[in-house]
Each structure stands twice: as C-alpha cells, then as structure tokens.
C-alpha cells in the first residue's frame, strides 16, 4: 500500500508542474499579443518614403520608319512595284553604311481592292429619262490589288539622320516617319536613375527616422515606376523631307533624352 506522504508529495509536484506550464503559456500569449494590434493585424511599425532619380543623355541612335504602297491590276504586279522601290531604298541605305541587322521589315501585305458598282434603271417622269434610280442589283467589282511593306531603320551614325531621310524620300517611299532619337544601351541609364531614386528615398527615411527618434529596420516593400522622355523633331524638318528637296538636309537637333525612376520604399522602424 502506497504511503499517504508519498501521494501528497506526488500531488504537490504535479501541481507545481501545472503551474509552470500555465505560466509558460500565459507568457507566450502575452508575447504574441504584443505583435498584433487590437484588430488582429501586424503591429510592426513602418514608414514609407518615395524617391526620384533621373539621368540625361544625348541620344546615340535614330529610328526611322517608312512604308511602300503600290496598286496594280494583279497582286504579283503590285508586289513587283513594291520590290522595285524597296531595292532602291535598301541600296541607298547601304551606301550610307546602315547594316543589314539594323533594317527590319515590320509588315508586308497584299489585298484586293473593290469598287461598289450600282446598276441604274431609268425612271420616265413626264416623258423625261433624266431621273434614274438603282435597280437593286448592285455588286462589288474587283479593280486591282494593293501591296504594302513597312520597314524600320536604326541609324547609328546619328548625324546622318537628315541625309538618310532625304534620300529615302527621293527613293519614292510612300510614308516616312522619324527620326525618333533614342539611346541604344538604355538599361545602363535606367539602372543609374534607379540607384539615384533609391538613395533619395533612403536619405529621406533616415532623416525622418532621426526626427522621430527611431531607427530603420529592414525593407518590407519596394516598388518602382519610371518614364522615358524622348525629344522630337520639328515640323519644318519633316516638311523639307516630304518635299524631296534637292538642297542640303536641315540639321536635326538631337537634344537630350531624360530617363527617370520613381521608387517607393517601406522601412520597418525599431
């Protein structure tokens, strides 16, 4: 038979164990409670700042876009007419040092053209046949075919852009647009603008944290937006190209392109 004193000691030990376990869970609940707000969300405190960075650079390439459009009685004839103008334009581009890799066909198409023809029937009013009306048997009549080809050219010798546009106009292309001045290796400048924007946001966050008497922790959120602002050619320049002037082409001012980055960074604060 188990002595009563042994049973009492076992009871006391069990009671102490239960008290320790209970205190452990109470402390754990209190710690978890501190990490949540009254509504149950995270109580981690943060500050969010935005930063802006931008880089200016002189464009080093010019993009030109043109189309060739021809109409003929047959599809083959229309395509042949396009091919003649295309060869003339490409031969000219080669004389200006434009590489084949910088000439890209964006689209080529050929489709039939129709006219809507109405058959008229005379209506005699007061013995006069001058008034007529449709008899109801109108139809579409095939009149020929239209062929189109669209080509984009990247000009690396940017100072030749005006001369090249004038030469393409003289080659007989149908539509000529450009030049759109751009930067070939734009990603490098984008990274530079982003770095400036991040530094701007960090400096603002550090200044605010100092004013608040807190310290910055880890970054909990980051987002980026940006803008690329090209410069455009003037209307007078485009008119000179369209008119196929025989005089020297006008100098096309390149200006500067601005690449920007806008970031938003959220820091935890301690």
C-alpha positions in Angstrom: 0.0 0.0 0.0 1.3 3.5 -1.1 2.1 5.7 2.0 -0.1 8.9 2.3 3.1 11.0 2.5 4.2 9.8 -1.0 0.8 10.6 -2.5 0.9 14.1 -1.0 4.4 14.7 -2.5 3.3 13.5 -5.9 0.3 15.8 -5.8 2.4 18.8 -4.9 4.9 18.0 -7.7 2.0 17.7 -10.2 0.6 21.0 -9.0 3.9 22.8 -9.4 4.3 21.3 -12.9 0.8 22.5 -13.9 1.6 26.0 -12.6 4.8 26.2 -14.5 3.1 25.0 -17.7 0.3 27.5 -17.2 2.8 30.4 -16.7 4.7 29.4 -19.8 1.6 29.6 -22.0 0.5 32.9 -20.4 3.9 34.4 -21.2 3.7 33.1 -24.7 0.2 34.5 -25.2 1.4 37.9 -23.9 4.4 38.0 -26.3 2.2 37.1 -29.3 -0.4 39.7 -28.2 2.2 42.4 -28.4 3.0 41.7 -32.0 -0.7 42.2 -33.1 -2.9 45.2 -33.0 -6.3 45.2 -31.3 -7.9 44.4 -34.7 -5.6 41.4 -35.2 -3.3 42.9 -37.8 0.5 43.1 -37.5 1.7 45.8 -35.1 5.0 46.2 -36.9 5.6 50.0 -37.4 6.7 51.2 -40.7 7.4 54.4 -42.6 7.1 54.7 -46.4 9.1 57.2 -48.4 9.3 57.9 -52.2 12.5 58.8 -54.1 13.2 60.2 -57.5 16.1 59.9 -59.8 16.8 61.0 -63.3 19.6 60.9 -65.9 20.0 63.0 -69.0 21.9 61.7 -72.0 22.4 62.7 -75.6 20.8 60.2 -78.0 23.1 57.9 -79.9 20.7 56.3 -82.4 17.8 57.5 -84.6 14.9 55.3 -85.6 13.2 55.9 -89.0 10.0 54.2 -90.1 8.7 54.1 -93.7 6.2 52.2 -95.8 5.9 51.4 -99.5 2.5 51.3 -101.1 1.7 50.3 -104.7 -1.5 49.4 -106.5 -1.7 47.3 -109.7 -4.1 45.1 -111.7 -2.7 41.9 -110.3 -1.2 41.0 -106.9 2.1 40.0 -108.5 2.4 43.3 -110.3 1.7 45.3 -107.1 4.3 43.3 -105.2 6.9 43.8 -108.0 6.3 47.6 -107.9 6.9 47.5 -104.1 10.1 45.4 -104.6 11.5 48.0 -107.1 11.1 50.8 -104.5 12.3 48.6 -101.7 15.5 47.7 -103.6 16.2 51.4 -104.4 15.7 52.3 -100.7 17.9 49.5 -99.4 20.7 50.2 -101.9 20.7 53.8 -100.7 20.8 52.7 -97.0 23.8 50.5 -97.7 25.7 53.4 -99.3 25.2 55.3 -96.0 26.7 52.5 -94.0 23.5 51.1 -92.5 24.0 47.5 -91.6 21.5 44.7 -92.6 20.9 43.9 -88.9 19.5 47.5 -88.4 16.9 47.2 -91.2 13.8 45.3 -90.2 10.6 44.6 -92.1 7.7 45.1 -89.7 4.9 44.1 -92.0 4.2 43.0 -95.6 0.7 42.6 -97.1 -1.3 42.4 -100.3 -5.0 42.5 -100.6 -7.7 43.0 -103.3 -9.4 46.4 -103.9 -13.1 46.6 -104.9 -15.4 49.3 -106.2 -19.1 49.2 -105.3 -21.0 49.5 -108.6 -24.7 50.2 -108.9 -26.7 49.4 -112.0 -29.1 52.3 -112.6 -32.6 52.0 -114.2 -34.2 55.0 -115.9 -37.5 56.3 -114.5 -39.6 58.2 -117.0 -41.4 61.1 -115.4 -43.2 63.5 -117.8 -41.6 61.7 -120.7 -38.1 62.6 -119.3 -35.4 59.9 -118.8 -33.2 62.3 -116.8 -34.1 60.8 -113.4 -32.8 57.3 -112.6 -32.7 55.0 -109.6 -30.9 51.8 -108.5 -32.3 48.6 -109.9 -31.3 46.6 -106.8 -28.6 44.5 -108.5 -25.5 46.4 -107.3 -22.3 44.5 -106.8 -18.6 44.7 -105.9 -16.2 44.8 -108.8 -12.5 43.8 -108.4 -10.4 46.8 -109.6 -6.9 45.6 -108.6 -4.6 44.8 -105.7 -2.7 46.9 -103.2 0.7 45.8 -101.8 2.3 47.3 -98.7 5.5 46.9 -96.9 6.6 48.6 -93.7 10.3 48.9 -92.7 12.1 50.2 -89.6 15.7 51.5 -89.9 18.1 52.1 -87.0 20.6 54.8 -87.8 23.8 54.5 -85.7 25.6 57.4 -87.4 23.1 59.8 -85.9 24.4 62.9 -87.7 23.4 61.2 -91.0 19.7 61.0 -90.0 18.7 64.1 -92.0 20.6 62.9 -95.1 19.1 59.4 -94.9 15.6 60.7 -94.5 16.0 62.9 -97.5 17.5 60.0 -99.6 14.6 57.7 -98.6 12.1 60.4 -99.7 13.9 60.6 -103.0 13.7 56.8 -103.4 9.9 57.0 -103.6 8.8 55.5 -100.3 5.1 56.1 -99.6 5.3 57.3 -96.0 8.3 58.4 -94.0 8.3 59.0 -90.2 11.1 60.0 -87.8 13.7 60.3 -86.7 12.9 59.1 -83.2 16.1 59.8 -81.3 16.9 57.2 -78.7 19.6 55.7 -76.6 20.9 52.3 -77.6 22.1 50.9 -74.2 19.3 52.4 -72.2 19.3 49.8 -69.5 22.5 51.1 -68.0 21.0 54.6 -67.6 17.8 53.1 -66.2 19.9 51.3 -63.5 21.7 54.6 -62.7 18.4 56.5 -62.4 17.0 53.8 -60.1 20.1 53.9 -57.9 19.6 57.7 -57.5 16.0 57.2 -56.7 16.8 54.6 -54.0 19.4 56.8 -52.4 16.9 59.7 -52.4 14.3 57.6 -50.6 16.8 56.2 -48.2 18.1 59.7 -47.3 14.5 60.9 -46.6 13.8 57.8 -44.5 17.0 58.3 -42.4 16.2 62.0 -41.8 12.6 61.2 -40.8 13.7 58.3 -38.5 16.1 60.7 -36.8 13.3 63.3 -36.3 11.1 60.5 -34.8 13.8 59.2 -32.6 13.6 55.7 -34.1 16.0 53.6 -36.2 15.4 52.0 -39.6 14.9 48.2 -39.9 14.6 46.0 -42.9 12.8 47.0 -46.1 9.4 45.4 -46.1 8.2 46.7 -49.5 9.6 48.2 -52.7 8.0 49.4 -56.0 9.3 51.3 -59.0 7.9 53.4 -61.8 9.7 55.4 -64.4 9.4 57.5 -67.5 11.4 57.9 -70.7 11.1 61.3 -72.4 12.4 61.5 -76.0 12.9 64.7 -77.9 11.0 65.2 -81.1 12.0 66.7 -84.5 10.4 69.9 -85.7 7.6 70.2 -88.3 9.7 72.3 -90.7 12.3 69.5 -90.9 9.6 66.9 -91.8 8.2 69.2 -94.5 11.6 69.5 -96.1 12.0 65.7 -96.2 8.5 65.2 -97.6 9.0 67.7 -100.3 12.1 65.8 -101.6 14.1 68.9 -101.5 17.3 68.8 -103.5 19.1 71.2 -101.2 21.2 70.1 -98.2 19.1 68.5 -95.5 18.4 70.5 -92.4 20.4 69.7 -89.3 18.2 67.7 -86.9 18.7 68.8 -83.3 19.1 65.8 -81.1 18.5 67.5 -77.7 18.7 65.2 -74.6 16.7 62.3 -73.5 15.6 62.1 -69.9 15.3 58.7 -68.2 13.7 58.8 -64.8 13.0 56.3 -62.0 10.5 56.8 -59.1 10.6 54.3 -56.2 8.6 53.8 -53.1 10.3 52.0 -50.2 8.7 50.9 -46.9 11.0 50.5 -43.9 10.3 48.8 -40.7 11.3 51.0 -37.7 12.6 50.0 -34.3 
